[in-house]
Amino acid sequence: MEGDDCGFHYGDGPNEAQDNDFPTVERSRLQEMLSLLGLETYQVQKLTLQDSLQISFDSMKNWAPQVPKDLPWHFLRKLQALNAEARNTTMVLDMPPDAWPAEKESQMEEEMIYWDPAEDIATDDIYSFSELPVPDTPVNPLDLLCALLLSSDPFLQQEVLLKMSLCQFALPLVLPDSENHYHTFLLWALRGVMRTCCFQAPRGLGSFREDSVVLPRVPTFAFVRMDVSSNSKSQLLNAILSPARRQWDCFWHRDLNLGTNPREIADGLVEISWFFPSGKEDLDVFPEPVAFLNLRGDIGSHWLQFKLLTEVSSAVFILTDNISKKEYKLLYSMKESTTKYYFILSPYRGKRNTNLRFLNRLIPVLKIDHSHVLVKVSSTDSASFVRRIRAIICSVARSPCRRVSVEDMAHVARKLGLRIDEDLEECQKAKDRMEKIIRKIKDVDAYKRDELRLQGDPARKAAQVEREFCQLQWVSEPPEKHRAELRRRVLELRVQQNGQEPTSGVQEFILGISSPSLGERQYFLRWMEWGLARLGSPRPRQPPETLLTLRPKPGGASGLNEPLWPEPLGVEHFLREMGQFYEAESCLVEAGRLPAGQRRFAHFPGLAVELLLGGLPLELVDGATLSIPVRWVTGLLKELHVRLDRRSRLVVLSALGVPGTGKSTLLNTMFGLRFATGRSCSPQGSFMQLLPVAEGFSQDLGCDQILVIDSGGLISGAVASAGDRFELEASLATLLMGLSNVTVVSLAETKDIPPAILHAFLRLEKTGHMPNYQFVYQNLHDLSVPSPKPRDRRQLLDPPSDLSRAAAHMEKQGGSFRTLAGLAERQHVWHIPALWHGAPPMAAVSLGYSEAIFELKRCLLENIRNGLSNQNKNIQQLIELVRRL
């Protein structure tokens, strides 16, 4: 039988691919690439996310890589800043003329002096700079990506893919690693990529949903090369994905810088990208989500990957110039496959008859007809050809076809013998623990009430009483009887709280973050974040273009305890519960009602600080009670001081603004942080995250750590007439700015500074503490929408509106605003371009946004280094500030 002669059997691929007898040249290629990029030391102890966040000399300059060992760090920094040029691996030789070899410089001068243009000079000696240093051998961007991912831990891999997705880069799905004899399917790394899009024909907000890209089942189309193809797969895919009049370079291709450089280790890489509709017919290339797969290299050399693609795809497009006997045998072995196949040919002259002969033999085997064979030569109209491919894709997607999720693909990959990154024991143990907690949550509100008991009425009442107690310090002669009554009420509430036991869900959470394995703790937290987020997934989401322009209720909530928007259940709720147990116990110890030796929860701050040092934002201001749990925060800072030992000099940087002005996105883009962004239901509290400063740079910068505070949803823009709500927001703004060395005030274009923040300026002026201020106006529209006329510094500091005068009157400043005018020498006004270039969810982050954020970052660090941000603090001083403020 003809198929028996081909030498390829469907079950042979995995054994062949996993064979230990790999050629030495393949092993040496990987090792040489890792050595070239300076990554060979990270094969056992992998690069971590915290490594990539460290502030160093390079954080302050827009530097270009000069040697290959610069490339991984350059890529990570550009990617952190969501820079669309992150994949450019061009190296720049940065050597001034005075560093050139003296003899060469002398020779150049001599030749230039004695050169006679009238002479017929046959040599090119005058142009020969062979003795001058030249850039090293260029590195293909895909080789750099593969080497970096092979050198990174699972959490840095996840962050790299998340940032790549925001830049609209194609993402690695199967990572080749011939050195260690296996390829890795990156399910875990992709799980953190979230998208909000229209999953069905738009019928209002209900048709939009935010979810991980690994979950939806969608039609999937694979593009592969067989032997040689004159047509570029990647360019064709980019054209298919790109809307009219806008070309996206989602997949790296031969016409981009260094695109023709040979790949050393990236052959066998499978990339994935999606088209997600926005619900706008004039913009959407496809009416529903569609996935696209791209195999780098020839299918004959990467048979295992090709088999995976045929098993998961709705259709496979094979690009080739000619079909020979060898290629025919390869395809004949796929005769049992139910996948639809299409050929895109660009035949050499004189090969037409050979192609037709083999195609005619393949048509009945692959169950195709002549409509499945497309010819594209140099004279073919590209736009018409792309429209034809799109029509085929739409036709296949409309018909009954295979629809798979990335999770489904992972099941197939596992059967074929590929390694799945999520199958690690630590990851699975953490997932099992998460599922124990999530399974018990049937109704979020009921769970909060029944399982997170300390966050109910006792916590809100205790916060209100303690707030009243703090306000007494401003009364000249507070009645002692009233003070004693407040103490009694607080103690009564704390006794009530301390009488409770942690529920089973809270205990399971504590066990998860107490694991002796750092990896298992990190896995558990990520699983918890996703599991809790999925509880609210059926709820309608805002259309993607409104994600940065969400507004709370006009004028803020009417009462102190009324939320500005529904708050989803998150990890912060479990940490709040731990904080309330610690608060209650500490209060009883202070009052002498509980011996210190009988404490059960004294270790809770240590557990939370481990999470902070691992990169998790911790809540500073409780979003439920809108107050600082002082004992809990003090315990956290004391524990942090112990952990950091001698490296505890701090600079505090805060970002304040009304929700929806892009402040969290700004901080995340600037420093690679993980503050919640872009959700219609996000935490209302204020969060803090720690940035380490490299030891070699800390002396120059003047600090060892930067504590970054995001005001979150605390400041709603409430006006003075809102009464208690306005006063509370002003107090919280004063607190956050009072703790800060540098404050970034994030504003929408054309909007005034929120009254609560103006109020805080005036309060702080009384204390003599004035941080360095940066006012940042952000255009919240995409680049195609004309932005409002920017406001200059004079307008910002003009005598403001009646609301602002009211704030000044409350502080008895007479409304003159000399205080604000005096800020002119201490602050900058920044105008940041739009975040998105195009319409979400298929928009990429604009290059202008990325570059403007980098300049702001450079300015902030320069101000810290030059001492313009006031003196740094150690943690003990910060603890005292928290108590005083």
N, C-alpha and C positions, 0 to 999 in steps of 0.2 A: 504494500500500500504506500501511496506517495508520501503520506504524512509520516510514515515510519522512518523515512530516509532523512528527514530534516535534522535529526539529532537534538531537537529541543522538545522536551516533554513538560507538560504543565506543572508537574510536581518537582522538577529538577532545580528550579530557580533558587529557592532558599538554600539548599545544600551547597550549590555552586557558589552562591554569594557569601555563605558563611565559612567557606573552606579556609583553613589556616594557612594554606600554601600561597599566600599573596606574594606577588613579585616584590623583590627588594626595592625596586625603583618607586613603587607606590608608598612603601613605608617611609622611604627617605624623603619623598616629596612633602609629606605632612610634617615631618620633623624639621626639614629645612625651612618650610614656611613659618612654623612656630618660632624657630630660632631667629629667622629674619625679622619677625614682628616683635621679638622680645617676649613671647608668650610661653616659652618652654617651661618656665618655672611655675606656671599655673596649671599644670596638668594633674597634680595631686591636690594641692591646696588651691581651689578655684578662686577666680576673681569674684568678689561679692558686690552687692548693690551699694553697701556702705563705702567700699573702695572708690566707686565711681562718683559718690557724692562729696568726697573730701574737697575742702576749699584749699587751693594752693596758688602759687605764683601764676600758673597758667590760667586760673579762673578770671584773671583781670586783663588778659590780653587776647585779642583776636588773632591768634598765631596760626601760621601755616606749617604743616609738617615738613621737616627737612630730611629726615631719615626714616626708613621703614618702621623703626621702633616707636616713632611718634604716631603712626597711623591709628592703632587701636584707641588710644586716648583721645586723639583728635575726633575720631568717629563718635565715641561715647559723648564727648562734650557737645558736639554739633547736634547729635540726636537728642540729648537732654534738652537742648534749646529748641527742639522741633525745627531745625534748620533743613530746608529742602535740599541743600547741597552737601549733606552729611556723607553721602556715598562717594563723593569725589575724593579719590586717593592720590591726586597729583601732589608731588612733593616739590617744594620750592627751595632752591639753593640760596640761602640768605648769607652771602659772604661779601662784605664791603671790599672795594678795590684795594684798600690798604692792607687787607689780609692776603692778597694774592702773593705767590712766590716772587721774591725780589728780582730774581734773574729773569722771570717771565715778563714782569712789568718792564724791566730795562729793555728786553728784546722787543717788546711791543712798541715802545717809544722809538727805538732805533729804526725799526722797520717802517714806522709811520713817517719818520723824518726823511728817510732816504727813498721813499717810494716815489717813482716817477710815472704818472699816469700815461705818459707818451710811450713808455716801454711796453712791449708785448710780453707780459709776465705769464708764463705758463703754469707756474706753481700756485698753490693756495696757502703758502706759508703764512701770509699776513693774516689769514682768517683762522689759523689753526690754534685752538685753545686747548689742545689735548692734555696739556699739563695742568690745566685749571681743574679744580674739583667739579664734578658733575653730579646731579642727583642720582641716587641709587636706582637699581632696576625697579620700574613701576610695578605695582601690585594690583591685580584685578580686584575690583570692589567685592565681587562674590567670594573670592578667596579670603579676603579680609573678614567678611561677615562669618564665613564658616569657621575660620581659625578663632575668632573672638568667641563665638558661641560654644565651641569645644573647650574653651578655657574658662567659661563662666559657670557659676552655680545656677541652680534652677530659677532663683528669684531675680538674678540679673538677666538671665535669658528672657524671663517674662517681661521685665521692664524694657529691654531692647525691642521686643516685638510690639509692645504697647506703643512705644514712641514711633516705631516704624509705621504702624497703622495710622497714627495721627498725621504722619507725613504722606500718607497714601502710597507707601512703598509696598511692593509685593512681599509677603512674609514667608520665611522658610517653613515647610511642612515636614519634609524628610531631610535630615541632616546627615550627609555622608561622612563616614569615618573609616576609610579603608585600613588605617594604621591598626585599629583595635578590632577589626574584623566584624563590625556591625554598623548598621545605619539606625538612626534614632528618629522615631516619629514624635514630633513635638506637640503632643496634646496639652500637657501642663503649661508649656510656654505660651500657647495660644489661648488658654482658658481665660486669661485676664484681659483679653481684648474685648471691649464692649462696644456695641453699636446701637444707635437709636434710629429706626427707620420705619417706613411704611411697609408692613409685611403683607398687605392685601390692598385691594382697591380702596382709595381714601374715602372714608365715611366719617369725617370729623376726627377728633383727637383719639378716638378709640382705636383707630387702625395703626397707631404708632406704638412701638414697643421697644424698650431697651433690654438687650440680652447679650450674653456672651456669644461670640461668633462660632463657638464649637457646638452650639445646641440646635439651631434651626436646620431642618432638612430641606435642602434646596437642589434644583438641577445643577449638575456639575459637569464641566466641559474641560477635557484635557487636551493640551497641545504638545506634541512630541515631534522630534526630528528622527528620521530614518536615514542613516548614512550621511549624505551631504544635501543641504538645501540652500539654494540661492536666496530664498526668502527668509527673513528673520521672524521667528516665532514671536519674540518679545515685542518687536515693533508692531506686528499684526495684532497681538493682544492689546497693546496700548491703544491702537486705533479703534479696536472694538469697544473698549471701555470708555473712551473719551467722548464727551458730548460734542455737539457741533461747535466749531470755531475755538475749541480749546483742547490742546494736546497734552495728555498726561504721560509722564514717563514712570508709570507704575512698576514695570519690569525693566531692569537694566538691560540695555541693548548695545549693539555694535557701533552705532553712530554717536553714542555718548562718549565723554572723555574716558580714555583707556578701555573703552568697550571692546576693542579688538585685541587687547592684551590676552595672551593665552591663559586659560584657567589651569591652575596647578592642582588644586584639591577640591574645587567646587563642582566638578562633573559628577552627576548622580544626585545633585541637589534638586528637590522638588519644591517649587514655590506655589503659594496659593494667594489669590486675591478674590475679592467679591465685588459685584455691583449691587448696591443697595438703593432702591428707589426713594425719591423724596416725596412722591405723591403728586408731583407736578408733571403733567404729560409733556410739556414743551421741553423739559430738562431730562427726563428719564429715558435712557437708552433702552432699558428693558422694563416691563411692567411689574416684575417681581424680583426678589433677590436671586442672584445667580452666582455660582462659584466657578473660578477658572484655575486650572492647574497647569504648571509649566515645568517640564523635565529638562534640566540642563544636561546636554550631552546626547549621544546617540543611543537609541533604544537597544541596539545590539550589545552595547557595553554595559547597560544598566537594566538588565532583564527583570530583576526583582522589582525595581521601581515601576517599570512599565506594566508588569502584571498587576501591581497594586492599582495603578491608574485605570486599567481596563476593568477591574473589579468594582470600582467605586464611581465611575463616570457614567453620565447619561449618554455621552458621545465622545469619541476620541478623534481629533484632527491630526493626521499624520502628514508632516511636511517633508518632501523629498524631491530631489531632482530626477532620480531614475530608480526604477525597481529592477534589481538584478536577481539572480537565482538565490543568492544568500538572503536578501531581504524577503523574497517570496517565502522561503522556508520559515523565517522568523514569524511571518504573519500567518502562515498556514497552521502553525502550532496553536493559534488562538481560535481555532474553528469552533470550539465549544462555547466561546464567549457569547453572551447575549447583548453586548454593548454595540452601539451603532458606530460605524467607522466612516470617516470622510478623508479623502486624499486631496492634498493641495500640491500640485506638481508644477515644477518649473524645468521642463525637460531640456537636456542638451540636444543640440542639433544632431539628427541622425538616430536618436534613441526612441523616436515616437513609436515605431513598430514593436520594439522590445517591451516598452511600457504597456502597450495595448495587449500584447500577448499574455503577460503576467497578470494584468488587471482582469482580463476576461476569465482567467482561471481562478482568481480570488473572489470574483463577484458571487458565485454560488456558495463558496466556503464561508465568507464573512456576511452573507445574506444582505448584500448591498446591490444597488443598480448604478447606472451611469450618472445619475444625478448626484451621486456621492463622490464624484471625481471632479475636482475643480482645477483649472489650469491658470496659473498666474505667471506671466512673463513681464519683461520690462515695459512692454507697450500697454499692459493692462491698466485700466483706470482704477487707481487705488481706492477712491471713495466709493465707486460702484461695487468693487470687490468686497469692501468692508460691509456695505449694506447687504450684500448677498449672504455673507457669513452670519450677520446678525439675524437675517430672516430665517436661516437654517436653525440657529439657536432658539429663536422664538417658537418655531414650528415644533422642535423637539420638546421644548418645555411645556407647550400646550397639550401635547399628546401624552398618553400614559407613559411615563418614563421613570427611570430610577432616580430617587431623591434621597440624598444621604446627608448626614451631619458629619462634622469632623470627628465626633465621638464614634459614629458608625465606621468611618474610615479607619479609626484606630483598632477596632475589632478585627477588620480585615487584615490590617498590617500585622497584628499580633499572630494571626493564623499563618501568615506568610513567613514569619520568623523575624520580623523587624522588632527592635527594642522600643518599648513605649516609655517615655520619660516618666509618666504618671504611675508606672507599676512599681516604683521603689517602695520598699517596706514602710519607710517613715511616712511617705505620702499617703499610703493606704490606711495606716493606723490612724493618722490625723483625720482622714476622711470619715472613717468609721466613728470616731468620737464626735465629729460634727453631726453626723446623721443621728446619733443618739439624742442630741439636743433638738435638732430640727424636727424630728418625727413627732415630738410632743407639742409642737406649736401648731394648733389648729386655727386659732384666732389670735391675731397679734395683740389686740387690745386686752383680751382676756388673759393672755400670757403675761403681759406687763403687770396686770392687776394681781394675778394669782401667784406668779413665780418671782417677780421682781418687786417684792412687797415693800421694801424700804424706800422705794422711789415714789410712793403714793403720797397721801395726805400728810403723814408724819414728816417726810422730807421737805415738802413745800412749806408746812407750818413752821418747822425748825428754821428754815432759811429766812422766812419772813421775820420771825422773832429775833434772830441773830442780826438781821439787817437793821431792825429797830435799835437793838443794843449798840451796834456800831455808830448809829446816828447820834446817840446820846453824848458821844465824846465831843461833839461840836456845840453842845449846850453848855453855857457857862457854869450853871449850877444845877445839874440834873438831880431830880428827886431820888434819894437813895432807895426809897420805898419802891419806886417804879423800876429802878435798876434790879433790885432784889426779886421783884415779881417776874421780870424778864428772865433772870437766871433760873428761877424755879420752873418756868414754863419750858425753857430749853431742856433742862435736865429731865423733866418729866417725859418729853418727847423722845429724848435719847435713850432713856430707860426702856421705853416702849419698843424702840428699834432694836436695842441690844437683847431684848427677850426673844427675838426671832432667830431662827436657824437658817443658814443658806439652803435654798431649795435644791432639788436634785440637778436641775439644769445649771444652776450657778456652781454647784460643786463639780459637775462634769467640766464646765468651762475652766475652773481653777486648776483641775487636774491637767487639762490641755495645755495651759500656759506654764505649768510647773514641770513639764517633762524635762529630764536631764539632757535630752537631745535638742540642741539649738535648731537643727533642721526640722525636727518634728513640731516644735513650737511655732516656727514660721509657717510650715504647711498648715497647721491647725488654724492659725489666724486667717490665712487666705481662704481656706475652705469655709470658715465661719462667715467671712465677709460675703462670699458668693452665695452661700446657703441662705443667709438672712435676706440678701437682696432679692433672691428668687421668690421669697414669700410674697413680695409685693408685685411680682412681674405681671400678673394679669391686669393690674390697674392701668388705665390709659396714661400714656406719656405725652409730654408736650412735643410738638413738631420740632425737629432738630434745629431749625434756624432760630428758635426762641429760647434755646437752652441757656444762653448767656444773658437773656433779657427778662428773666422771670422776676416778678415783683410780688412782695407780700401784700397783705391787706392794706388799702390806703390808710395812711395815718397810723399804721401799726395796730396791734391788737388792743382791744379796749381794756382788758385787765392784765395784771402782771402775770397771771398763770395761764392765760389763754394763748395757745400756740399761734404763731404767725402762719403756719401751714402744717399739714399732717406730717408728723415725724416718724419715719420708718424705724423698725427695730434694727439695731446695729450692734456691733461689738462694744461701742461706747456704753450701751445700757448695762451690759454685764460688768464693765469696769466701774460704772457709776454705783452699781450695787455693792461691789467690793469697797468702794470709797465710802459709802454710807455705813457699812459695818465698821470700817476703821474709824470714821468720825464719831459714831455713837460710843464705841469702846474708849476712844481717847478722851471724850468728854467726861465719861464716868471716872476714868483714872484721874483727870485733872480735879474733879470734884471730890476725890477721896472715896468714891463709892465702889471702886474696884481696885484691888491691889495690882500693881504693875506686873507681878509675877504670874497673874492669872489671865493675862491677855492671850487671846486666840488668833487675833488677826494682825498682829504687829508685823508679820512678814509680807503683808499685801503690797505695801509700797515697793518692796524689792522686786516682786514679780512684775509690777507695772513698769518699773524703771528698766528692767531687762527688755521689755517691749519697746520702750522709747529709744534705747540704745540700738535696737534692731531696726529702727526706721518707722515705727508705728506712731502716728500723731496721737497724743494723749489730750484729754479734755481738761482745759484750765478753768473755764467758766461753764458750770453745769447748764446745759440747754433746757432742762426741765424746770429748774428753780430760778434760773437766771441769777445765780450767785456763785461765788467762789467757795468751795468747801475747804476752808483755810487749813484745817488740821490735815486733811488728805493731801493737799497741794504741798504743804510744808513737809509732810512725811516723804513725799516724792522727791522734793528738792534736797532734803537731807540725805536720802539714799543715793541720789545722783552725785552729790558731793563726795560720798564715800567711794563710789564706783570710779569716779574720774580721778580721784586722788589729787595729784599735783597739777592736773590739767583742767582746772575748773574756772579759769578766767572767762567770763561770758560777755558777749555783746548781745543785746536783745533787739530784734528787729520785728516790728509788728506791721500788719496790713489791716487797715480799717476801711469800711465802706458798706453801703447798702448792698444786700444780696443781689446778684445779677450784674454787678459792675465788673466782673472778671478778675477779682483780686486773688482768688484761690488759684485760678488758671495761671495768673501772672507769677505767683510764688512757685508753683510747680514747674513752670517753664524755666524760670530763672535758676532754680536750685535743684530740680529733680525731685521735689517733695511729693507727698501723697495726700494732700488735703482734698476733701470731697469737692467735686465740681460737677457742673452740668447736669444736675438732677432736679426734677421738680419737687422731690421730697428728699431734702438733705438735712444732716444734723444741724440743730440750731445753736449749739454751744460754740465756745471759742476753743481752738485746739492749738497745741504747741508741738513742734518737732525740732530735733537737735541736729545741727550740722557740724561735723568735726572739722577742725582746721589742721592741715598737715603740720607736723612738728617743725619742719624746716621753714614754715611760713608764719607760724604763730608769733614769733618774736617780732617780725616785721609788721604783722597785722595788729598786734597788741592784744590778742585774745586766743584762747584755745578752742572755744566752741562758739557757735552762733545759735542762739535760741530764737526760732522763728515762730511768731504767733499770728494766727489767722483769726480775725474777729468773727468769722462764720456768719451766723444769722442773728447776731445780737443787736445790730443797729438796723432798724427797719425804716428809718427816716421819719420817725414820729415827730410831730410838731409840738410846740410848747403847750397848746391847748389839750394835748393828750394827757396832761396831768402826770400821774404817777409813772406811767409808761415812759414819758419823755425824761423824767427825772432819773429813772432807773437806767435808761440807755446812756444818758449823759454821764452818770456815775461809772458805768462799765467802760465807756470810752475813756474817761479820765484814768481809770485803773490801768487799762492796757497801754495807754500812751505814757502813763507815769512809770511803768515798768521798763519802758523802751529807751534805747539809745537812738534808734532810727525808726521813724514811722512813715509808712507809705499810705497815703490817702487815695483810695481808688474811686474814681468818679466817672459817670457817663458824660459824654460830650454835652455841653450846653447846660448841665445841671449845677445847681449851687452845692456848696459843701453842706452835708446834713447838719441840721441845727444841733444835734447832740454832740457832734464832733467840734463845732464852734464853741459850744458850751465848755467842752473839755479843754480847749485851748486857753480859754479865759481862766478856768480854775487852776491850770498848771502854771500859768504866768504868776499867780500869787505865790506858788511854792518855790519859784525860781528854777524849776526843772523844765527845760524846753528841749526836747529831742530834736534831732535833725529831721526836717520834714521834706518829703517828696510828694508833690501832688501829681497824680497820674490820671489824665483824661483818656478814656478808651473809646474808640469807635466800635460800637456793638453790632454794626452791620457788616455784611460781606463786602469785598472790595468793589463789587459791581454797583453798589449803592453809594451815591455821593454822600460823603460824611458831612455833618454840620460844620459850620465855620469854627475853627478852634478858638478858644479863649486864651488871651495872653495873660501875662503876670499882672498887668495893671488891672484888667477886668477881675481877675481872681481876688485881688486885694482891695477892690473898690468897696466903699461902704455898702454892705449887702442888704438883703431884703428885710422886710419887717420881721420875719422869723428870726433872723440873726440878731437884729436889734433887741428882740425880746430876750434872746439868750444873754446878751450883754447886760440888759436891765436886771435880769435875775441875779447876775453876779455883781450888780451895783458898779458897773464900769462906765455908766453914763452913755453907752452906745457910741462912743467915739471911735472904737476899733483901732486905736493906736497900737494895741497889742498885735493884731493881725498884720497891720502895715509893717510893724517891726520885724515880721518874719521874712520880709523880702530878701534880706541878706542871708537867711539861714535855710532857704528851701529852693527847690527847682520845680518848674512846671513842665511836665512831660506830656506829649501827645502821641499815643500809641496807635498805629494803624489797626485795621480790622484783623481779627484772629484768622478768619477763614478766607481762603481764596476760592470763591465759587460757592455753590449752595450745598450745605450738609444734606445727607451724610457722606456724600462723595467729595466734599471739599477737602483740600489740604490746608495745612497751616500756612499762612502767607509768609514769604521771606521777609517782608517789611516788618511784620510783627516780631518775628524771631530776632532780627537784627536790632530792633528798638529795645526789646527786653534785655538783650545782651548789654547794650549801652547803659541802660538803667542799672543793671547788676554791677557793671564796672564802676559806675559812679558811686553806688552804695559802698562797695568795698574800698574805694579810694577815700571816701569820707571817713570810714572806720579807721583806715590806716593813718590818715592825717589828723585824727583826733577831733574831727568836726562833729562826731556823734556823742560827745561828752565822754567822760571817763568810763572804761569798762568796769564791770562788777565781778566780784566772785559770788559763788552761790549763796554764801552766808549773808551777804549784803542783799541779794535778791529776796531771800526769805524774809529779811527785815522789812524790805519794801512792800512785799505782799501784805504783811501784817499791818503796816502803817496805812497803806492805801485802802 
